[in-house]
Amino acid sequence: SGKLGEQCEAVVRFPRLFQKYPFPILINSAFLKLADVFRVGNNFLRLCVLKVTQQSEKHLEKILNVDEFVKRVFSVIHSNDPVARAITLRMLGSMASIIPERKNAHHSIRQSLDSHDNVEVEAAIFAAANFSAQSKDFAVGICNKISEMIQGLATPVDLKLKLIPILQHMHHDASLASSSRQLLQQLVTSYPSTKMVIVTLHTFTLLAASSLVDIPKQIQLLLQYLKNDPRKAVKRLAIQDLKLLANKTPHTWSRENIQALCESALNTPYDSLKMGMLSVLSTLSGTIAIKQYFSSAPGAASTTARSFDLVKLAQECCYHNNRGIAAHGVRILTNISASCQEKDLLPLEQDAVFGLEALLVLCSQDDSPGAQATLKITLTCMVKLVTCRPHLSQSVVESLLTQLHSAQDSARILMCHCLAAIAMQLPVLADGILGDLMDLYKLIGQSATDKKQELLVSLATVIFVSSQKALSTEIKTVIKQQLENASNGWTAYRIARQASRMGNHDMARELYQSLLTQVASEHFYFWLNSLKEFSHAEQCLTGLQEDNYSSALSCIAEALKSYHKGIASLTAASTPLNPLSFQCGFVKLRIDLLQAFSQLICTCNSLKTSPPPAIATTIAMTSGNDLQRCGRISNQALTLSLQMKHSMEEFRNLATRYGDLYQSSFDADSATLRNVELQQQSCLLISHAIEALILDPESASFQEYSSNGTPHVESEYERRMMSVFNHVLEEVESLNRKYAPVSYLASNTCLCNAVIALLKVPLSFQRYFFQKLQSTSIKLALSPSPRNPAEPIAVQNNQQLALKVEGVVQHGSKPGLFRKIQSVCLNVSSVLQSKSGQDYKIPIDNMTNEMEQRVEPHNDYFSTQFLLNFVILGTHNITVESSVIDSNGIVWKTGPKTTIFVKSLEDPYSQQVRLQQQQGQPPSQQQQQRTAYSRF
């Protein structure tokens, strides 16, 4: 277009296009077009191209024709317009990651630093900083130039302030870092003005943090300025940099450093500075530095905990009239109590509890954002303290419940979250508390505040967690009445969701039923209907009783009936954009598990009417004269033995499938993954029990199934499942030890009771079943690729196919919330689909291709190549499957799987030789030496 407005609009739309199709073939063409616009356009268009380049920085490495791109952009550097040159310099600086060693760019930047135009000089400084970060050669070459300009009298002060930050990138080797530190040291002493000291000290800190070797010296320097410099701005900068170093390298802080910071905090009269220093100390108190502080103290054995300056400071600040200072004080005491287990530090527990309670009372009455932020810190500390010191839980919970009645609504929501978090880990909310909670629930339901909906959900969650058994009719009536008054469908759905997570399926079913007619979309209707059926199915299993196997079978049959209805609704609720693959996989496994449990109980009941294999064999041997009469018994026993073996294999197969579901759930939260893991362990437990009691009692080992120590239990569901696991293992082991050949009656009873005990624990539908907080997907592109997916790619059988696999990692709104991708594993395999031509005796290695490569994504992009052989003529099916490896080295089978077809054709020379042979013409001697397969 010839209109400037339309051109600008087209240019600024490029970043969205890059997000939609982030592959090199498009990005290369687009950036070459942008470079043309940059070359021939006016300065405003150039500025638009610059902004697009800066926004699309992670796509720059996908430019294939880098030389051509740089040539078009660089041509503008020779313009007479200083603004055009300045934009070009900024453009070059933005491209530094892909052209770090371009000497013509280096030379242009050095020249522009001497320009008389301020705009061009500032652009040159920007480019110099970017190139220094990427190129060691440029950093070494420009360092002297920068130092001359900084020390030169002709350079204005504001320009010096912009030049100094370039020195933070001089960390490529030790000598360069050392010379930069010396220069900065000179600047700090030579230019004592506030702005210069602030910029120089901050650059000093960033240089030390990157080069790593001078961090202890830098901490001492910052502490020195914090103590001696009277200017508040310099002190604030020192505190900010100390916080940065405390987060990055807490292990480099010595006891003397922490002591000096404590003394400064005790002596300062300014609350704002004291809060900053306490913020650094609270960061350090949650790291290894706090243990070094207490362990390396002189005469540590003789001094009490309260005599340490850090403890004195924290205790003094716990009751400070400034909320922020008090919050940091209690956080320090909490971290000391949680991480230091020494006896003399135990009295600090009570100090921490009293400080937290005082802060809770103060903040829960205030509705301001500052008070709410402080309350969050307080409640987080409470959860941490109770987790590490369970004996303090009762007093903490009582203070929370007492304060809940008089607190503001926004504070009540946070306090309910805290109570639920504590109760999930420790069963401290007794049934006696439920009365208070229900009174409060009625009170909130009658109020008319803007936080009412959120508070109803939070309080209902606490009620579900505190009522460890089934909810009473009275509680269900109260919750439903308040929801009817609230008349908000979303609130009711959230409460039903929490009930499903906590295993209160009866309540959940009634709420889902009431919501069915309140949704506008049929997909939502089917989703709610499936949840209602699943809740009803799980409710059927709560009536199971030990030793009543016929009722158990009918309960399981009823549950399976509801589950089958539910899975049909769930399939109808899925859409191409939201396929509900995890939900469908989880429910199908649950259905198969219930069927396997039902089959096992039936088999155990059958065993009661006929002896097990060992007894049947004995009977057959003793009645050797009349084997015909015992044939029926031994055959029936053999059949039952085979059924038990089949049942054991089925449970092992289910465990494998649960493992596959676990591996495919890369975006799931830890509680959901733990839930899947518990289902897998229950399958392995039953298969082990069958083997140990019936099939192979002699070789069954209990050591691999016994728990190695007590793992940290994070939910009531996990606690109850672990209790059942341990009980079943003890029963099986005691039966094995008590009776040498285990009584078949005892083994049947043990197996059936184990199944019933597992099913009596209400299933928990965890967060990932309802909500996806992290979203990660991989998009693959293969080249060569056919125009039509069903059309094969033609390759001669004497050549290799170079298959290029490119991929892009796409994230949702919260990338890396639970786990991050470290590398991508690509597996390429080919299978011969249809063979054409004659059969030759070819080594098996040449018949299939099976290759695997691991690549690390850079800026969410990766590419690699595979060389594939197709010696056999015919159509081959190539499958490329990707899986990801997280930062802990765990492999996740995320997919996707892509397929292309290759048709292997006979090369023309071999075809000519074969035709000559068929016509009866013997090939010449030279041709005989060059037959097609002699090369292989």
N, C-alpha and C positions, 0 to 999 in steps of 0.2 A: 504494500500500500504506500501511497505517496503522502498520506496524512501522518503527521508526527504523533498525534494522540493514539491512533490505531497501532502504530509501530511500538509505542511505549507499552500499551496494553498487552500486545503480543509478547513483548520481552518479559514483562513481570509475571506472565502466566506460566513461564517455563518451570519454576520449582514444583508446581503442582503436577505438571506432566512428568517430571522426574520421579515423583513419589508414586505415580500411577504405573509407570513402566521403567523401573530402575536398572535397565540392562545396557551394556556398553554400545550396542548397535544404534540405539536411539540417542544416548547421551553424547556420543562422539559427534554425530551429525549435528545435534542441537548446539553444542559448544562451538563447532566450526562456523555455524551460521551466526551465532552471537559474536564471534570474533570478527566476522565480516561487518556486522552492524557497528561494532566498536571501532573498526578501522575507518569506515566511511561516514559514520553518523556524527551528529553534533555532541556537545559536552553533556547535555541532559540525557541523551540516549546512552552515552558511555557510562554515565552514573547509574542508570538503570541496569546495564549489563554488569557493572561492578557489584551492585547489590544482589543480583541473581547469583553471581559467582560466589559471593560470601555466604549466601543462604544455602547454596548447594555444594559446600566445601567437601562433604563426604563423598560426592560423586565425581570429584575431579580426577581421581586415579583411574576412572573408567574411560578417560579420553585415550583413544588409540593413537591418533595422529598428533602427539604432543608438539612435535617440531612445527608443524603447520599452524597449529593453534597459537603457539608463542610468537611465531613470525608475524602473523596478522596483528596480534595485539601490540607487539614490540615496535612495529613501524610507526606508531603514534608518538613514541618517545622523542622522535626528532622534530616534533611540531614546534612552531614558534610560540604557541600558546602555552603559558606556564600552567594554566588550569588543566589543559589536556594532558600535559606531562605529569601533573600531580595525580590525575585519575589513573593514568597508565602505571605509575609507580605503585599506587594502592592495589591495582589489578595484579601486578607482578608479586606484590607482597602476599596477596590472598592466594596466589598459585604456588607459593614457596614450597609446599609439600610435594609437588610433582616436578619442580625444576630447581632443586636446592643448589645444584652445582653449575648453573648457567653463568659463565663468566661475563657475558655481555650485560646480564641483569645486575651482577655484582658491580660492574664498572659504572653503570648508569646510576645506581644508588649512591656510590661514592661521589660521583660528580654532582648529583643533585643536592647532596648535603652542603655543598659550597654555594648553592644558588642564593640570589638576593631576594627571591620571592618567598615569603613566609609559607604560603600554601604548599609550594613545592617542597620546601624543607621539611614541613610536618609530614607530608606524604612519604618523603625519603626516610624519615625516622620510623614511621609505621612499617615500611618495607624492610628496613634494616633490622628491626626487632623480629619480624617474622622469619627472615633469612637466617639470622643468628641462632634462632631456636632450631632450625633444620640443618644448617651446614656448619661443620666444624671449620672448614677452610675460610668461609666468609667471616665467622666469628673471630678467628685468629687475625685475619687481615684488617677487620674494621675496628678491633679493640683499641689500637693506638690512635686511630683517627678520632674515635669517640672521646678518649681521654684527653687528647689535645683540645678538642672543642669545648669539653667541660671545664678544663683548666684555663682556657684562653680568656683573656680579659675582654676581647671584642664580642664574645658570645653573650647575648642577653640572658638574664636570670630565668625568665620563663622558658627559654629554649633549653637551658641546662636542666631544668626540672623535667623536660620531656626526654632528654637524652639519657639521663641517669638510669631509668628503668630498663634500657637495653642491656645493661651489665648483668641483669639477672639471668640472661641466657648464656653467659660465658662459663659454662660448667662442663664443656666437652672433655677437658683433661685437667689434671691437677695443677699444672703450671699456669694455665689460663685462668682458672678459678682463683689461684693464689694472687696473681697480679691484679685481678679485678677487686679482690678483697682489700689489697693494699691501697688501691685508688679510692675505694669507698671509705676506708679508714681515714685517709687524708681529707676527703671531702667533709666527713663528719666533724673533724676538728677545725678545718679551714673555714667552713661556712656554717656558723652556729645559728643562722636564722631558722625559725620554726618550720617553714615549708621545706627548706633544704634538708633539715635533720629528719623530718618525717619521711620524705621521699627516699633519702639515702638509707635510712634504717630499714625501711620496708624492702627495698631492693636487696640490701644486705641479707635479710631473712630469707627471701625467696631464693637467692643464690646459694645460701647455706643448705636450705631444704632440698635443692636439686643436686648439689655436689656431695651432700651427706657427711663429709669429713669434718666440717667446722661447726656442726650444730651445738656441741657443748660450749664452745667459745661464744657463739651467737647468743645462747641463753644467758650466759654471764653478762654479755654486753647489754642486752635488753633489761636485765634485772638492775644493772648499774644505772641505766637511764631512768628506770622506774623509781629507783630509790633517791637519786641525786638531782635529777632535772626538775626544776620547780614548775615547768609549764604543763598544764593539764592535757593539752593536745598531744604533746610528746608522750606523756604517761599513758594516755588512751591508746596511742599507736603501739607502744611497747606491750601493753596488755593484749591487744589484738594479735600481735605477732607471736607472743608467748602461747596464746590459745592455739594458733596454727601449728606451732611446734609440738604442743602437748597432744594434739590430735594425730599428727604425722609420726612423731618419734618419741613416745612416752618413756621408752627404755633408756633414753640418753639423759634423763633428768636424774641428777644425783640428790642425795639427802640435803646437801648444802643449798642446792637450788630451791628446793621446796621450802626449806627453813627460811631462806631469804625472802621468798614470796610471802610466807606467813607473817614474818616480821613487818614487811611493808603494809600488809593488810591490817595488822593490829594497830599500826601507828597512823594510818591515813585518816584524816578527819572528813573526807568526802565520801558520801554514800555511793556515788556513781562509780568511783574508782574502786571502792571496796567490793562492789558487786562484780566488777570485771575481774578482779584478782580471785574472788571466790569462784567465779565461773571457770577460770583456769584450774584451780585446785579441785573443783568437783569433777572436771574432765580427767585429771590425773588420778583422782581417788578411785575411778573405775578401771584402772589399768595396773600393770605390773609395778609402776612407780610407787604405789602406796605400800606394797610389801617391802620394797627396798628402803622406804623411809623408816618403817618400824624395825626392820631387822638390822639395819646398819647403824642404828643409833648408839652413841657411846654410852656404855653402862646400861644397855637396854634391859638387862636382867633385873637390875635394881630399881629402875624407874617404873612408875605406874603409868597406865594409859592416859590418865587425866593430866599428867604433867607435860605431855607433848604440846608444842605450840599449835599444831594443826588441830588437835582435839579441843584445846582451849578456844581457838578461834571459832570452830564449828559450834561449840556449846554457847558461846557468847552471841553468835549470829542467829541461833535457832529461834530466839524470841525477839528479834529485831523488829522495829516498827515498819521497816521497809519489807514488803512481801518477797521481793526478788532475792534480797540478801538472806532472809529466813529460809527460802526454798533451797538455795545453794548450801546453807548450813546443814539442813536435815539430809540433803542428798549426800554430803560428805560423810556424815555419821552413818547413814544407811550403807554406803559403799564400804566403809571401814568394818562395820558389823558383819556384812555379807562376805567379804573377802578375807578378813583376818580372823583366824580361828583360835588365837592365843587366849589363855584364860584371863589374863589381865585386861583384855579388851572386851570381855563379856559385859561388864557394867555399862558399856556404851549402848547396848541394846535398848535398855530402858530409857536412856537419854533420847535415843532416836525415836522411840515410840511416843514419848511425851511431846517431843518437838513436832512430830507428824500430827498428833491429835490437836495440838494448839493451832497449827497452820490450817488444819481441816475446819475447825470451828470458825476461824477468821475468814477463810476464802468461801466457805459454803453460803455465807450470808450476803455475799457481794456478787452482783450480776455483771460486773465490768469485764471486758476482754482480758485485762491484766490479771484479775483475780482468777479467771477461768484457766489461764495458762499456768499460773502457780498451782492451782488445784490439780491440774493434770500431772505436774511434776510430783506433787505430794502423793497422789494415788498410785503413780508408777513406783515410787519408793516403797509404798506400803506393800504392793504385790511382791516386789523383789525381796523385802525383808521377811515377809511371811513364807515365801518359797524357801529361803535359805534357813530360816529359824521358825519351824512349824509351831513350836511351843508358844510363840507370841500371837498366834492367829486369833485366839479367842478374844483377847482384849482389843485387837485391831478391829475385828468384825463387830464387836459390841459398840465401839465408838462410832463406827460407820452407820450402824442401824439407829443409834440414838440420834445422830445428827441428821439422818435422812428425813425425819418428820419436819424439822424447822428450816431445812435448806431451801435455797432458790431452785426453781425447776431446772435451769441449765446445769446447776451443780448436782442435782439429784440424778440426772441422766449419767453423768460421769461417775458418780458414786455407785450407781447400779452396775455399770460396766466393771468397776473395780470389785464389787462383791461377787459378781459372776465369775470373774477371772480367778479370785481366791478360791471360791467354792468348787470350780472345775478341778483344781489341783488338790484341794484338801476338803474332805467332807465335814466342814465345820458349821454349816447352817443346819441347826437342829429343827425338828418338826415344830417345836414350841415357838419358833420365830415366825412361822407361816401366818399365825393370827395377826401379828403386827403388820406384816406385808400385805395381807388381804384388806385390812382396815385402810391402809395407805392407798391401795389400789382403788377402793371405792371412793375415797376422798378425791383422788386425781380424776377419776371418771366423771365426777360431778362438777369439777372445776372447768373454767373456760379460758385456758391460757394457750398461747401459740406453741408451747412446747409439749402440749398434752399428748399428741400422737406418738412422738418419740419416747416420751416417758412411759406411756402404756406398754410399748414394746420392750423397753429396758427392764421395767419392773416385772413384766411377765417372764422374761428370761431368767431373772433371779428366782422367781417362784418355781419355774420348771427345774432349775438346777438344785434348789433347796429341797424339793420334794423328790427324794431319791426313788421312792416307790411310785405306784400309780397315783395319779391325781384323784383327790376325793371329789364326789359329786358336787359338794358345796363350792369348792374352788372353781370347778368348771362352770358352774352356774354364774358365779360372780364375774368371771372373765368374760363370758358370753354376754351378760347383761351390759357390762361397761362398753363392750364393742358395739352392741346394738345402739347404745346412746351416742357413741362416738361417730357412728355411720361413715366410717372411712374404710373402704375395701382394701387399700394398700396396707394399712395398719394391721388389719385382720390377717392378711396374707403373710406379713412379716412375723406375726406371732405364731401362725401355723407352721411357718418354716423353722422357727426356733423350737417348737414342740417336736417336729420331726427330727431335729438334730439331737435333742435331749432324750428321745425315745418315748415321748408321751404321745403315742400314735392314736389313742382314742380321741383326745382333744384335737389333734391335727385333722383327723378324718372329719369331725363335725364342722371345723372351720372351713376346710376345703369344700365340703358339701354346700355350705352357706354362700360360698363365693362363686359357685358355678354359673349362676344366672346373672352375675354382675360384670362379666367381661364382654368386650365388643368383638373380639376376634375369635374365630373357631380354633385357631392354633392355641390360644390361651385357654379356651374351654377344654380342649383335649389334654393340655398340660395339667390343668387343675384336676381334671377327672382321673388322670393317671396317678397323680399324687394321692387323691382320695382312695383309689383302689389299693395302692401300695400300703397306705396307712391301715386300711381295713385288713389287708393280708397279715401285716405284722401284729395287729391287734388280736387276730385269731390265735396267734402262737403264744399269747400271754397266758392262756388257760391251760397250758401243758402241766401235767403232774407226773412225778416219777412213779415207776412201776405200773402205770396205767397206759399200756402201749396201744390198745385199740383206740382210745380217745385221742392219743397222740397222732395216730395215722389219720383220723378224721379231721383233726385240726390242721395238719399239714396239707391234706387234700383241699380243705376250704381255703387255706392261704394260697395254694397254687392256682385255684380257680380265680381268685381276685387278682393275683399277679398276672395271669394270662390276659385278663381283661385290661389291666393296667398297661401292659407292654403294647397291646394293640392301640390304646389311646396315645401312648408315648410316641409310637411310630407315626401316628397321624399328626402329632404336634410338631414334628421335626420339619424344618425347611432347608432349602439348599444353603442359605446363609448361616443357619443355626441347626446343624444336623443332629445335635444331642447324642454324639457318639459315645461319650463317657457314660451318660445316663443309661443308654440302651445296653451297653456292655455290662455295666454293673448289675442291672436288673436281670439280664439273661443269665448271668452267673449265679445270681441269687436263686432264680428258678431252678437251674440245674442242680444247685447245692441242696435245695429242699427235696427235689426228686431223688437225689442220691441218699439223703437221710431217710426218706420214706422207704426206699428199696432196702436199705440196710436193716431197718426195723423189721420189715417183712421177712428178710432172710433169717434174722435172729429168731423170730417167732417160728419159722419152719424148722430150725435146728432143734427146737424143743420136742418135736414129734419124731426125730430120728437122730441116732448117735453121730458124733463127728467122725471124721475119717479114721482117726487112730483107733477108736473103739470098734468101728465097723471092720477094720482089718483084723483086729483081735478075734472078733466073732467069726469071721470067715476062716481064720486059721484053726480055731478050736473045733469048728464043725466041718472038718475036711471031708467027711463022708457024704455030707449032704449040702454041697455048695449051691445047688440050684435054689434051695429054700432061702439062703442068705444073699443070693444075688441081688434081690430087690433092695435090701438094706444097704449093702455096700455101694450099689449104683446111686441110690438116693443120697448117701453121705458124700460120694464123690461129686455129685452134681452140686450139692450145697457148698462143698469146698471150692469148686470152680466159681460158684456165685460170689463167695467171699473174696476170692482172688480178683474177680472182675470188679467187685465193689472197691477193693483197695486201689486198683489201677485207676478207677474212675475218680476217686478222691485225689490221687496224685495228678491226674490230668487236670482236674479243677484247680489244684494249687498252681500248676504251670500256667493255666489261663489267667488266674488272678495275678500272677507275676507279669504276664504280657500286658494286662490292663495297667498295672503299676508303671511299667516301662513306657507306656504310650501316654502317660499323664504328666507331661513335662511341666505344664502350667498349674498343676494342682497345688493346694496349700499342704503343709506338713500334716495337719490333722486328717485330711482326706486320704493322704497316702498311708498314714498309720492305720486307718480304718481298713483299707484294702489289704494291707499287710496282715492285719489280725484275721481277716477272712481266709487268707492264704494259710496262715498258721493253724487255723481250726481244721482245714482240710488235711494238712500234713499230720495233725495230731490224731485224727480218726484213722487215717491210713496206717499210722504207726501202731495204734492200739489194735487194729485188726491183725496186723502182722505179729505183734507180740503175744496176743492172747490165743489166736487160732492157727495161723498159717505156719509160723516159724518161731516158737517161743524161745528156742535155745540161742539163736543168733541175734535176737533183738537187743539193741543197745539203747540204754536210757541216757547215756552221757551226753549225746549230741542234742537231746531235746531238753535237758535240764537248763534252767535259766542261769546265765553267768552273772551273778549279782542281781540286784534289784534295779531295773531300768527306771528312769524318771517317767512316771505316769502322768499324762496330761489331761485325762478326762475320766469321768465316772464310768463310761462305757469301756474304756481300755482297762480300768481297774477291775471291773467285774469279769471281763473276758480273761484277763491274766489269772484271776482267782480260779475260774473254771479250768483253765489249762493246767494249773498246778495241781488242782484237786484230781483231775482225770489221770494225770501222770502218776500221782501217788497211788491211786487206786490200782492202776495197771501194774505198777511195779510191786505193790504189796501182794497182789494176786499171783504174780510170777514167782515171788519168793516163798509164799505160803504153801502153794500147791505145786509139786514138781510137774506133773501134767495138769494143766489148768482145767478145773471143772468146766464142762461146756455150759452148764447152767449159769455158773458165776460169770463166765466170760460174756455170755449173751446179755445178762443183766447189766454188767459193767458198760458194754457198748451202747445199749439202749439208753441207759441213764446219762451217759456222756453226751449223746445226741440231744436228749431232752434238756440237759443243763446248758448246752450251747444255744439252743433255740429259745430258752427262757430269758436270755439276756436280750432286751429290746434292741433291735438294730438301729444304729444311728446313721441318718442320712446327712453327711457332712456338707460343708459350705460349697465345695466344687460341684456338688450335685445340683445346686440352685444358682450359683453365682461364680463367674470367672473373673478373678481380679487381675490375673496376668494373662496376656495373649501373645503367643509366639508362633509364627508359621514360616515355612521355607518355600520359596518359589523357585523352581528349576527351569532352566532353558538349555536345550541340547542343540548342538550344531555338529554336523549337518542335520537339518530337520526337513522332512518332506512337506510339501504344500498341503497335501491331504493326509490326515493321520493314518488312514488305512493303506496308504500307498507306500511300498517299500523303497529303501534307498539302494541303488545299484552299486555293487562293489565287485571288482574282479578278484577271483580266488587266489591270485598270486600277489595281491597287494594287501596292505593292512589299512584298516579304517582308523583314522584319528578322530576320536569322539571327544568333543570339548563339552564339558559340563560347567555351566555357570549357575550361580544361585544368589538369591537375595534373602536375608533374614528380615522378616517384617514383624514389628512389635505393636502392641496396643498402647493404651495411655500410660501404663506403669511398667516399662521394660525392666526386667531383672528384679522384680519384687521378691520372688522366692528363690530363683536360681538363674544363673547367667550361662550363655553358651560360650564354651571355651574353644571348641573346634567342631567341625562337621565331618562325619564319616560317610563317605560315598561308596556304595557297593554296586558294581556293574557285573551283570551275569547275562549270558546268552544261551538260548536253547534252540536247537534245530527243530523247526516246525514241520517242514515238508522237504523231502529230498528229491533232487532232479538229477538225471544223468546216471552213470554207472557207479557201482559200489567199489570203492578202492579200499585196500587195507591201510588205513591211516591211523597213526598213534592217537590214543584217547586224548592226549593233551591238546591236540589240534581240533578236537571235536567241540569243546566247550571253552568259553571264556569266563573266568571268575577272578575278579580283581577288586581290591579295596584300597582306598586312599583316604588319608585324613588331611583336611585343610583348615586353616584358621581364618575365620572371616575378618576382614579389615573394613571398618566402616560399614558393617553389615553386608559385605559383598565377598564372594569367593569364586574362584574358578580353577579348574584343573583339566588335564587331558588323559585319555586312555587310548592305548594302541590295541586294536582287536584283530584277531585272525579269523578268517572265514574260508578255510581250505575246502570244506565240503560244499558242493554245489547245492543250492536250495534256499529256502526262506528261513531266516533266523529271527528269533524274537529277542530283542535286547531290553533288559529291565535295569533301570537306574533307581536305586533306593537310597534315601538319605536318612541318617540318624544323627543325633547331636550328643556331644559329650560336654557335661557341665564342668564348672571349676573344681569340683571334687573328683573328677575322673569317672563319674557314673554315666553309662550309656543309656540314652532314652530313644526309643523307637518312635520318633515323631512323624516320619514320612517326610515328604510325599514319595510316591512310587510312580515313575514315568516309564512308558514303554514305546519303543519304536521298532520298525521292521526293516531288516536288511536282506536284500536278495543277492546271493553270491553267484556270480556269472563266471563261466569258463573264459580264460584269457584267449585272445584270438590265435596266438601261436599254437597253444595246446590243441585248440579246436581244429586248426589246419592239420596238425600232425595226426589227430584222431581220424579225421575224414580221409586222409591219405591211406591210413592203415585199413580203414573199412573198405576202400576201393581196391585194395590189394597191392598198392604201391609201397614197397619198403622204403622208409625214410633213409636219407643219406646218412653217412657216418657222423657228419657234423650234427645233423638233426638228432641222431640217436643219443648223442652226448647231452643234448639240451631238452630232454623231455620235461614236461611240466613238473612232475613229482620228484625228479632227481634233485631239484633244487632244495627240497625239504628233507 
